[in-house]
C-alpha cells in the first residue's frame, strides 16, 4: 500500500446540447490535481488548496474533495487518516465540471492509496456526494465522465444507471471559456418549469439521434442532433454574444456548438484536430468582439479518466 499519490482528473462537458442532465463527456484538459497522503490521525484533512484565489473552503466537511473521500472511507469502514492537497488547474464557475473534477481526483486517489477496494463505477456515488455539497444536487453528468472517461449517459438515479456510449475516434472537442463566471445555482433558477410537447418531442429525437450518431460514427447525424430547443434558448441570455460565438463555430466547420454545462464555457464538436483549432480561434474572436477575453482548449474525447501522475514522477 502506497503512502502518497498524485492524481489528475479532467474537466467534462455536461448536457451536450440536447442531453440536459443525462449526457456528459470527459476532455483531456483542463482538470484538477490532488496530492494525497496517509496521515497518523484518523479522518480527512485538507492541508492546502491552490489555484482558487482563496475561494474554496479548507474544511473537509465543506470541500467537494473532502466530502467525497469521507463518504468513501465510511462506506469501506476505514479508520485511516487522509491528508489532501487540492490544486485547482481549471476555472471555477466555468461550466466545465470544476467541483466534479476535484471530487473525482480525490476519491480515485483514496481508492488507489488504500489498495483499490472498489471499482471505478463503485466510486461514483461518493464523487456525487462531493457534487451535492458544491451545488445542492448529487448529479452525475460531470462526475461520471470525469471518473469513467468517455461519453456517458445517465439513464437513471434510483437505482443509479450509467452507460458509456462509444464515440468516433476522430471526434474532437473545442472548448472556449470566456473569462466571466456563471454560478450553477443561478443558471438552474431560470430553467423553464414547463415544456411544450412539440419541443419535448424534438428534444427526445435529438437525444436519440446523438447517441445513434456517436455509435455509428455518423458525423452528419451528430451535427443534426446537437440542437437544444429547451435549455439553450434560456441560458444563452447569460452569455454575452452567445449566438455570434455559435455562428462563428459553425462557419468554421463545427458539427454543432452549444453551452458546456451551465456555462459560460461553450463547446463545439468537429471531425479533426485542425478544424477544432480553427473553430477555437473563431469562437475566441467572436468573444473578443464583445470585449471578453477567453481561453481555448482542444482535445479528443478523454476515454482514460483519472490519471495517477505519481507513476511518472
C-alpha positions, 0 to 999 in steps of 0.5 A: 500500500502506497503512502502518497499519490498524485492524481489528475482528473479532467474537466467534462462537458455536461448536457451536450446540447440536447442531453440536459442532465443525462449526457456528459463527456470527459476532455483531456484538459483542463482538470484538477490535481490532488496530492494525497497522503496517509496521515497518523490521525484518523479522518480527512484533512485538507492541508492546502488548496491552490489555484482558487484565489482563496475561494474554496473552503479548507474544511473537509466537511465543506470541500467537494474533495473532502466530502467525497473521500469521507463518504468513501472511507465510511462506506469501506469502514476505514479508520485511516487518516487522509491528508489532501492537497487540492490544486485547482488547474481549471476555472471555477464557475466555468461550466466545465465540471470544476467541483466534479473534477476535484471530487473525482481526483480525490476519491480515485486517489483514496481508492488507489492509496488504500489498495483499490477496494472498489471499482471505478463505477463503485466510486461514483456515488461518493464523487456525487456526494462531493457534487451535492455539497458544491451545488445542492444536487448529487448529479452525475453528468460531470462526475461520471465522465470525469471518473469513467472517461468517455461519453456517458449517459445517465439513464437513471438515479434510483437505482443509479444507471450509467452507460458509456456510449462509444464515440468516433475516434476522430471526434474532437472537442473545442472548448472556449471559456470566456473569462466571466463566471456563471454560478450553477445555482443561478443558471438552474433558477431560470430553467423553464418549469414547463415544456411544450410537447412539440419541443419535448418531442424534438428534444427526445429525437435529438437525444436519440439521434446523438447517441445513434450518431456517436455509435455509428460514427455518423458525423452528419447525424451528430451535427443534426442532433446537437440542437437544444430547443429547451435549455439553450434558448434560456441560458444563452441570455447569460452569455454575452454574444452567445449566438455570434460565438455559435455562428462563428463555430459553425462557419468554421466547420463545427458539427454543432456548438452549444453551452458546456454545462451551465456555462459560460464555457461553450463547446463545439464538436468537429471531425479533426484536430485542425478544424477544432483549432480553427473553430477555437480561434473563431469562437475566441474572436467572436468573444473578443468582439464583445470585449471578453477575453477567453481561453481555448482548449482542444482535445479528443474525447478523454476515454482514460479518466483519472490519471495517477501522475505519481507513476511518472514522477 
